[in-house]
C-alpha cells in the first residue's frame, strides 16, 4: 500500500509542484509504485485472485496513460520511460 509520504515524494519528484497530482507523469509513477507492491504481494499469495484482478486493471490504466502521453508529447513519454525504467 502506498503511504502519504511515498505519494508526496512521487508527486514532488514528477510534478511541477507538491500538489500537482493530475499530471500524467505523476499518475504513471503512482500506478507503477502500486503495481510493484501488488506484484510483491502476489509472489507470496498466489491464489489471491481479487488482487490479481486489481493488478491487471492498474496495468491497463498505466498503459492507457502511457499511450496518451506517447500520442501527445513523445519527449515527456521518453522521459517517463527512462525515469521509471519501464523498458529494457
MIBA-386705 format. One line per 2 residues: for each residue y, z, x of C-alpha. Coordinates in Angstrom, 1 decimal. Each point is the difference from the previous one (the first is absolute). Example, Ala and Ser with C-alpha at 12.3 -4.5 7.8 and 13.67 -1.06 7.14 Angstrom:
2
-4.5/7.8/12.3; 3.4/-0.7/1.4
***
This chain:
88
0.0/0.0/0.0; 3.5/-0.9/1.2
2.3/3.0/0.5; 3.7/0.1/-0.5
0.6/0.3/3.7; -2.2/-3.0/0.8
1.7/-2.1/-2.7; 3.4/1.0/1.2
-0.9/-1.1/3.6; -1.3/-3.3/-1.3
3.2/-0.6/-2.1; 2.2/0.9/3.0
-1.9/-2.3/2.3; -0.2/-3.1/-2.2
2.9/0.4/-2.4; 3.7/-0.5/0.5
0.7/3.6/-0.9; -2.0/3.1/-0.9
0.1/-0.7/-3.7; -1.0/-3.7/0.2
-3.5/0.1/-1.6; 0.3/-3.3/-1.8
0.0/-2.2/3.0; -3.1/-2.1/0.4
-0.7/1.2/3.5; 0.2/3.6/-1.0
-2.4/-0.6/-3.0; -2.4/-1.9/2.2
0.0/2.8/2.6; -0.6/2.7/-2.6
-2.9/-2.0/-1.5; -1.4/-0.5/3.5
0.1/3.8/0.6; -1.7/0.7/-3.3
-2.7/-2.8/0.6; -0.8/1.7/3.4
-0.4/3.4/-1.7; -2.2/-1.4/-2.7
-2.1/-1.9/2.5; -0.6/3.1/2.0
-0.9/1.9/-3.2; -2.5/-2.7/-1.0
-1.8/0.2/3.3; -1.3/3.4/-0.8
-0.2/-0.4/-3.8; -1.8/-3.3/-0.4
-0.7/0.3/-3.7; 3.5/0.8/-1.1
0.5/-3.2/-2.1; 3.3/1.2/-1.7
1.6/0.3/3.5; -1.5/-3.3/1.0
1.6/-1.7/-3.0; 3.4/1.6/0.8
-0.4/-1.2/3.6; -0.6/-3.6/-1.2
3.1/0.2/-2.3; 2.1/1.2/2.9
-1.1/-2.7/2.3; 0.8/-2.6/-2.7
3.5/1.5/-0.5; 0.6/-0.1/3.7
-1.3/-3.6/0.2; 2.4/-1.1/-2.8
2.9/1.6/1.7; -0.9/-1.6/3.3
-0.2/-3.4/-1.8; 3.4/0.5/-1.5
1.5/1.0/3.3; -1.6/-3.1/1.7
1.4/-2.3/-2.7; 3.5/1.5/0.1
0.6/1.0/3.7; -2.6/-1.0/2.6
1.8/1.9/2.8; -0.2/3.3/-1.9
-3.6/-0.7/-0.8; -0.9/-0.5/3.6
1.9/3.2/1.0; -2.0/2.0/-2.6
-3.3/-1.5/1.1; 0.8/0.8/3.7
1.3/3.5/-0.7; -3.0/1.0/-2.2
-2.6/-1.9/2.1; -1.5/-1.6/-3.1
-1.2/-3.1/1.8; -2.1/-0.2/3.1
***
